[in-house]
């Protein structure tokens, strides 16, 4: 026996299929020179598909992370080169994962897509690396839900059905304008050693990484367009294939003196920039989506000390808060007003009129006269007498019913559970017996949500209604093994009743149908 080896990696336990708190991070970080825990290797082998675990690089494979210590052991998050002179600061991915757990998150997946670039890298060089994060950029996502060999970067979402939140903490740095040159301090010359009386050795002071001397990533209008295109690509893929996922994206900070700095809401919604519903890739959605939750401003935490201007992207802070909310209260409740642990400063400091001043929403495809504030379209971190809190919990959707992010999370919980039901009934023939089982299963699910306070109504009949019979399907649907269920419910949030139409195809795949089209089919 040559010795003992101890591994502190706990076994990778399969997540509850209805869990709604797991996050996904993709970004740039170096691999630490440590062994991959055997449990992680075993989990990756069981997943199958392409991987580069050989060589222990963990490149472009999802790694399950249950606590900060596991991430710290595997990835050199504190090591990012300044300009070829050596390590100068931490990575945005490392700060994000740390903040996720600090806010109360309990599990995430991390996909390392490559090593970070130099702090002094030009925007053109950084733009070339966007496809590593978002395959196919600036075109639609190149990864296919049915082709494992195409999965890279955010494309790995297709193989992780238990994910609820997606964060890309490096995105703001990738699209930012070129940084102004910084005059770095000269190296300090060490003095000659001198004899001193014996004393206890004092701990070595932390190294000054010099990254704090650089400005945080700032965006001009070209940068905002590149950022919006990236967000739109991911949101479009989610809306088509992974509807139970929320993209939590940080709004980049604006360059000084620009329209975005003066009034962010006016910049996001006017006809010139038109980001909140832009036709960026020929589609009418743009950033206006129930699957997109924008977050602002940027934050200072203990983990951002060695980042440029000591600021980190706030997306992971909010994702961790949403995960804590899901675990302690239920994801269907709004997280607005929850305290943000570990956050002690915000940048930029938003004035009240910047948050509360209504603006005509020129980006609305219906050209309505509705006016919205920044607080109503972006999830803001705000200082309060009780500390820094999440001031709003909203999506960018143009549909007022899906504007509260808690509503989209509630729909996601129902769809996720329905998908599991579809898998259980995948091999049963479509008929009265199957329809009855589906109705009963969906009734049980919605009854539990009503009892937990997610649905509004004095009785279950007032809170929800499920229909799955010949009135919801055509004969063609029945002949082709397609089952359609109509679900109506009143969310606890005071909005109109929501109708969700679920379609289960042969093979158990569950999808949502547009309500109007489904009603026409059922008529």
Buried (B, 14 or more C-beta within 10 A) or exposed (E): EEEEEEEEBEEBEEBEEEBBBBBBBBBBBBBBEEBBBEBBBEBBEEBEEEBEBEEBBBBBBBBBBBBBEBBBBBBBBBBBBBEEEEBBBBBBBBBBBBBBBBBBBBBBBBBBBBBBBBBBBEBEEBBEBBBBBBBBBBEBBBBBBEEBEBBBBBBBBBBBBBBBBBBBBBBBBBBBBBBEEBEEEEEEEEEEEEEEEEEEEEEEEEEBBBBBBBBBBBBBBEBBBBBBBBBBBBBBBBBEBBBBBBBBBBBBBBBEEBBBBEBBBBBBBBEEBBBBBBEBBEEEBBBBBBBBBBBBBBBBBEBBBBBBBBBBBBBBBBBBBBBBBBBEBBBBBBBBEBBBBBBEBBBBEBEEEBBEBEBBBBBBEEEEEEEBBBBBBBBBBBBEEEEBBBBBBBBBBBEEBBBBBBBBBBBBBBBBBBBBBBBEBBEBEBEEEBBEBBBEBBBEBBBEBBEEEBBBEEEBEEBBBBBBBEEBBBEEBBEEBBBBBBBBBBBBBEBEEBBBBBBBBEEBEBBBBEBEEBBEBBE
